[in-house]
């Protein structure tokens, strides 16, 4: 992320340290993570210590200090989702995307995350792709979602064997 972009975000908030959380959210929204250079620039411009910024960035789970993929796939692993098959969905996504849960593809195209609960238990199992909720998910429905992302599920369009 260019320092000019970071400066633009900071300026929107008047370099006000009380807007630090909003500034970090906007940086995360633009870059999909919080690069160290951006955090350092925020400290310089807003006048807060780096330790304070890192305290915020590590406290809130919405922030990432590691690069994330262009597409974020999140699977709820709360009790309701878990008993309805969420672990199978995580396994399938990990296999198809070629990354473990908590990982990001080398090309920064995909990130696979799990969360403890998103509070939508009636929709479980729930998969969130790029902020869009997909409830009552099954492996067949997951194939369709992955196809939209440009991931062809192994065996999804395979000819039946005779």
C-alpha positions as CSV (number, residue, x, y, z in Angstrom):
1,X,0.0,0.0,0.0
2,X,1.4,3.3,-1.1
3,X,2.1,6.0,1.6
4,X,0.0,8.4,-0.4
5,X,-3.0,6.1,0.0
6,X,-2.4,5.8,3.8
7,X,-2.0,9.6,4.0
8,X,-5.3,10.0,2.1
9,X,-7.1,7.8,4.6
10,X,-5.5,9.6,7.6
11,X,-6.5,13.0,6.1
12,X,-10.2,11.9,5.8
13,X,-10.1,11.8,9.6
14,X,-8.1,14.9,10.1
15,X,-5.2,12.9,11.5
16,X,-7.2,12.7,14.7
17,X,-6.0,10.0,17.1
18,X,-9.5,9.4,18.4
19,X,-10.3,8.1,14.8
20,X,-7.4,5.5,15.0
21,X,-9.7,2.5,14.8
22,X,-11.6,3.9,11.8
23,X,-8.3,4.7,10.1
24,X,-7.1,1.1,10.6
25,X,-10.5,-0.2,9.3
26,X,-10.1,1.8,6.2
27,X,-6.5,0.6,5.6
28,X,-7.7,-3.0,6.1
29,X,-10.5,-2.4,3.7
30,X,-8.1,-1.0,1.0
31,X,-5.2,-3.4,1.5
32,X,-7.1,-6.4,2.9
33,X,-4.5,-6.4,5.8
34,X,-2.4,-4.0,7.8
35,X,1.1,-3.7,6.4
36,X,3.8,-2.6,8.8
37,X,4.7,0.3,6.7
38,X,1.1,1.6,6.8
39,X,1.0,1.2,10.6
40,X,4.3,3.1,10.9
41,X,3.0,5.9,8.7
42,X,-0.2,6.1,10.9
43,X,1.9,6.5,14.0
44,X,4.0,9.2,12.5
45,X,1.0,11.2,11.2
46,X,-1.4,10.7,14.1
47,X,1.2,11.0,16.9
48,X,0.7,7.7,18.7
49,X,3.3,5.0,19.6
50,X,3.5,1.9,17.4
51,X,2.8,-0.2,20.5
52,X,-0.6,1.5,20.8
53,X,-1.5,0.8,17.1
54,X,-0.4,-2.8,17.5
55,X,-2.4,-3.2,20.6
56,X,-5.5,-2.3,18.6
57,X,-4.6,-4.3,15.6
58,X,-4.0,-7.5,17.6
59,X,-7.0,-7.0,19.9
60,X,-9.7,-7.0,17.1
61,X,-9.9,-10.2,15.2
62,X,-11.1,-8.3,12.1
63,X,-7.6,-7.0,11.6
64,X,-4.9,-9.0,10.0
65,X,-1.2,-8.4,10.2
66,X,-0.5,-10.9,7.5
67,X,-1.3,-10.6,3.8
68,X,-4.7,-12.0,3.0
69,X,-6.2,-13.2,-0.3
70,X,-8.3,-11.2,-2.6
71,X,-11.1,-13.7,-1.8
72,X,-11.8,-14.4,1.9
73,X,-13.6,-17.7,2.6
74,X,-14.7,-18.0,6.2
75,X,-16.4,-21.1,7.7
76,X,-18.3,-20.8,11.0
77,X,-17.2,-23.5,13.4
78,X,-19.7,-22.7,16.2
79,X,-21.5,-25.7,17.7
80,X,-24.6,-25.5,15.5
81,X,-22.5,-25.3,12.3
82,X,-20.0,-27.9,13.5
83,X,-22.6,-30.6,14.2
84,X,-24.2,-29.8,10.8
85,X,-21.0,-30.5,8.8
86,X,-18.8,-27.4,8.9
87,X,-15.6,-29.5,9.4
88,X,-16.3,-31.3,6.0
89,X,-16.7,-27.9,4.4
90,X,-13.4,-26.7,5.8
91,X,-11.7,-29.9,4.6
92,X,-13.2,-29.5,1.1
93,X,-12.2,-25.8,0.8
94,X,-8.7,-26.6,2.1
95,X,-8.3,-29.3,-0.5
96,X,-9.8,-27.3,-3.4
97,X,-7.9,-24.1,-2.6
98,X,-4.7,-25.9,-1.8
99,X,-4.3,-24.1,1.5
100,X,-4.9,-25.1,5.2
101,X,-7.4,-23.3,7.4
102,X,-5.8,-20.1,8.5
103,X,-3.7,-20.0,5.3
104,X,-3.5,-17.8,2.2
105,X,-2.6,-19.0,-1.3
106,X,0.8,-18.0,-2.5
107,X,-0.7,-15.9,-5.3
108,X,-2.7,-14.0,-2.7
109,X,-5.9,-15.0,-4.4
110,X,-7.6,-16.9,-1.5
111,X,-7.6,-17.0,2.3
112,X,-9.4,-19.7,4.2
113,X,-10.4,-18.8,7.7
114,X,-12.5,-20.4,10.5
115,X,-14.3,-18.5,13.2
116,X,-15.8,-19.7,16.4
117,X,-19.3,-18.3,15.8
118,X,-20.9,-15.6,13.7
119,X,-24.3,-15.7,15.5
120,X,-26.3,-17.1,12.6
121,X,-26.9,-20.5,14.0
122,X,-30.2,-21.1,12.2
123,X,-28.3,-20.8,8.9
124,X,-25.7,-23.4,9.8
125,X,-23.5,-24.6,8.5
126,X,-22.5,-21.2,7.3
127,X,-19.8,-20.1,4.8
128,X,-19.0,-16.5,4.2
129,X,-17.3,-15.6,0.9
130,X,-16.1,-12.1,0.5
131,X,-18.7,-10.9,3.0
132,X,-21.6,-12.7,1.5
133,X,-23.3,-15.2,3.8
134,X,-24.2,-18.7,2.3
135,X,-26.3,-20.6,4.8
136,X,-27.4,-24.2,5.1
137,X,-24.2,-25.0,3.1
138,X,-23.6,-28.5,1.7
139,X,-20.6,-29.7,-0.3
140,X,-22.8,-29.6,-3.5
141,X,-23.7,-25.9,-2.8
142,X,-20.1,-25.2,-2.0
143,X,-19.1,-26.4,-5.5
144,X,-21.3,-23.7,-7.0
145,X,-19.9,-21.0,-4.7
146,X,-16.3,-22.1,-5.6
147,X,-17.1,-22.0,-9.3
148,X,-18.2,-18.4,-9.0
149,X,-14.8,-17.7,-7.4
150,X,-13.0,-19.4,-10.3
151,X,-12.2,-22.6,-8.5
152,X,-13.2,-25.7,-10.3
153,X,-14.1,-28.4,-7.7
154,X,-12.3,-31.7,-8.3
155,X,-14.8,-34.1,-9.7
156,X,-17.6,-31.6,-9.8
157,X,-18.1,-31.8,-13.6
158,X,-16.5,-35.3,-14.0
159,X,-18.1,-37.7,-16.3
160,X,-19.7,-40.6,-14.5
161,X,-17.7,-43.8,-14.7
162,X,-19.3,-46.8,-16.5
